[in-house]
Amino acid sequence: MPNPNRGSCGFQSSEFEQEYERPSKSQLKREMTALQKLGEELVAEPRDRVKRVPMPEDVREAILECQQIKDHEGRRRQMQYVGKKMRTLDETELAAIQRTLDSWRGLSKADTAAMHALERRREKLLKDDNALAELLQQHPEVDIQHLRTLIRNARKEQAENKPPKAYREIFQILKELQSAGSDGDADDTAAEDHDDDRDD
C-alpha cells in the first residue's frame, strides 16, 4: 500500500533547488550575448591571428570555418554555433582570449580596468536608485532626467530581452563624464567599484 505521507511536504526538492541556484534569465541572456560578441570579434580577426589565440581546437575550427562562409544565412547559423562553442569555455580560457584581443588593440591594463569600472558603475545604476544621486553629486552637470529615462529604458530592455540601446548609451555617458573629469576622479571611481566588488 502506498505511503499516504509521501510527498506531503508541499514542494518538490528539484523545484526548490532551481529557484535558488539558477541565475536569472536576464543574467544568462547578458552572459550569452557577451560570449556571442567575443566570438564575433574573433571571427572578424585575420586567420593567422586566430590561429595564435590560446583556445581549444574545436572552438578555433568553428571560428575559422565561419570566416570562410560567404552565404549570409549559412554564416549566421555558423556564428550561432561559434557562440555555443564559446559557452563551453571556462573563466580562465575566456580571460586568456580577452587578454590576447586587448593586447592587439593596444589596450593597457589601466584602460581595461577603467572600462570594467565603468561597466560596474552602469550595473550599479540599474540596480540601486541611490547610485544616481551619488553620480549627480560627483557630476552636477549631468542631465539627470535624460539619464533617469535611459536607466528606466535599460531595465525594460533587460526584462524584455530587447536590444541594449539605452544600456549602451548609459555606458557612453559615463565614459564622457570620466573623460571630462580629472584622472584622479576616475581612479577613485575605479577604486570604489573595486572595493564594492570585493564586498559582493
C-alpha positions in Angstrom: 0.0 0.0 0.0 1.4 3.5 -0.9 2.5 5.7 1.9 -0.1 8.5 2.3 2.5 10.8 3.8 4.9 10.6 0.8 5.3 14.0 -1.0 3.3 15.8 1.7 6.0 18.4 2.2 4.3 20.7 -0.4 7.1 21.2 -2.9 9.4 19.1 -5.0 13.1 19.5 -3.9 14.2 19.9 -7.6 11.9 23.0 -7.9 13.3 24.4 -4.7 16.9 24.0 -6.0 16.2 25.6 -9.4 14.6 28.6 -7.8 17.6 29.4 -5.6 20.6 28.1 -7.7 19.7 29.1 -11.2 20.9 32.5 -12.4 18.1 34.8 -13.7 17.1 34.7 -17.3 18.2 38.2 -17.9 21.6 37.4 -16.4 22.0 34.3 -18.6 21.0 36.4 -21.6 23.6 39.0 -20.9 26.3 36.4 -20.4 25.3 34.6 -23.7 25.3 38.0 -25.5 28.8 38.8 -24.2 30.2 35.4 -25.3 28.5 35.7 -28.7 30.1 39.2 -29.1 33.5 37.8 -28.2 33.1 35.1 -30.8 32.1 37.7 -33.4 35.3 39.7 -32.5 37.4 36.6 -33.1 35.7 35.9 -36.4 36.5 39.4 -37.5 40.2 38.9 -36.9 42.7 37.7 -39.6 43.0 33.9 -39.8 46.7 33.9 -38.8 45.9 35.8 -35.6 43.0 33.5 -34.7 45.5 30.6 -35.0 47.7 32.2 -32.3 44.8 32.7 -29.8 45.0 30.3 -26.8 41.8 28.3 -27.1 40.6 24.7 -27.6 41.0 23.3 -31.1 37.3 22.7 -31.7 36.5 26.4 -30.9 39.2 27.6 -33.2 37.9 25.3 -36.0 34.4 26.7 -35.6 35.7 30.3 -35.9 38.0 29.6 -38.9 35.1 27.8 -40.7 32.8 30.8 -40.0 35.4 33.1 -41.7 35.2 31.0 -44.9 31.4 31.1 -45.2 30.1 33.8 -47.6 26.4 32.9 -47.7 24.6 35.3 -45.2 22.2 32.6 -43.7 25.0 30.0 -43.6 27.3 32.5 -41.8 24.6 33.4 -39.4 24.0 29.8 -38.4 27.7 29.2 -38.1 28.0 32.3 -35.9 25.4 30.9 -33.6 27.4 27.7 -33.4 30.5 29.7 -32.6 28.6 31.4 -29.7 27.5 27.9 -28.5 31.2 26.8 -28.5 32.2 29.9 -26.7 29.8 29.0 -23.9 31.8 25.7 -23.3 34.9 27.7 -22.3 35.8 28.2 -18.6 36.7 31.6 -17.0 40.5 31.0 -17.4 40.2 30.3 -21.1 37.9 33.3 -21.7 40.3 35.6 -19.8 43.2 34.4 -21.9 41.3 35.1 -25.1 40.2 38.5 -23.9 43.8 39.4 -22.9 45.0 38.5 -26.4 42.3 40.6 -28.0 43.1 43.6 -25.7 46.8 43.3 -26.5 46.1 43.5 -30.2 44.0 46.6 -29.7 46.8 48.2 -27.6 44.6 48.4 -24.5 46.7 48.8 -21.4 45.8 47.2 -18.1 44.8 50.7 -16.9 42.4 51.1 -19.9 40.9 47.7 -19.3 40.4 48.4 -15.6 38.8 51.8 -16.3 36.4 50.2 -18.8 35.4 47.5 -16.3 34.9 50.1 -13.7 32.5 52.0 -16.0 30.7 48.7 -16.7 30.3 48.0 -12.9 29.1 51.6 -12.3 26.5 51.1 -15.1 25.3 47.9 -13.4 25.1 49.8 -10.1 22.9 52.5 -11.6 20.5 49.8 -12.9 20.3 48.0 -9.6 20.4 50.8 -7.0 18.5 54.1 -7.2 20.9 55.7 -4.8 23.7 55.3 -7.3 22.1 58.0 -9.5 22.2 60.5 -6.6 25.9 59.7 -6.0 26.6 60.3 -9.6 24.8 63.6 -9.6 26.9 64.7 -6.5 30.1 63.9 -8.4 28.9 65.3 -11.8 26.3 68.1 -11.2 26.5 68.9 -14.9 24.8 65.5 -15.9 21.3 65.6 -17.4 19.6 63.8 -14.6 16.2 63.5 -16.4 17.8 62.0 -19.5 19.8 59.6 -17.5 16.8 58.5 -15.4 14.9 57.8 -18.6 17.8 55.8 -20.0 18.1 53.7 -16.8 14.3 53.0 -16.9 14.6 52.0 -20.6 17.6 49.8 -19.9 15.8 47.9 -17.2 12.9 47.4 -19.6 15.3 46.2 -22.3 16.7 43.6 -19.9 13.3 42.5 -18.7 12.0 42.0 -22.2 15.3 40.8 -23.8 15.3 43.7 -26.2 18.5 45.1 -28.0 20.6 47.1 -25.3 20.3 50.5 -26.9 19.7 52.5 -23.7 22.1 50.2 -21.9 24.9 51.2 -24.3 24.0 54.8 -24.2 24.4 54.9 -20.4 28.0 53.5 -20.8 28.8 56.3 -23.3 27.5 59.0 -20.9 29.6 57.5 -18.1 32.6 57.4 -20.4 32.2 61.0 -21.4 31.9 62.0 -17.7 35.0 60.1 -16.8 36.9 61.8 -19.7 35.7 65.3 -18.7 36.7 64.7 -15.0 40.3 64.5 -13.7 42.3 61.3 -13.9 42.2 61.3 -10.1 38.5 61.2 -10.0 38.4 58.3 -12.5 41.0 56.4 -10.4 38.9 57.0 -7.2 35.8 55.7 -9.0 37.6 52.6 -10.1 38.9 52.0 -6.6 35.5 52.4 -5.1 34.0 50.0 -7.6 36.8 47.5 -6.9 36.0 47.7 -3.2 32.3 47.2 -3.9 33.1 44.0 -5.9 35.1 42.6 -3.0 32.2 43.3 -0.7 29.8 41.4 -3.0 
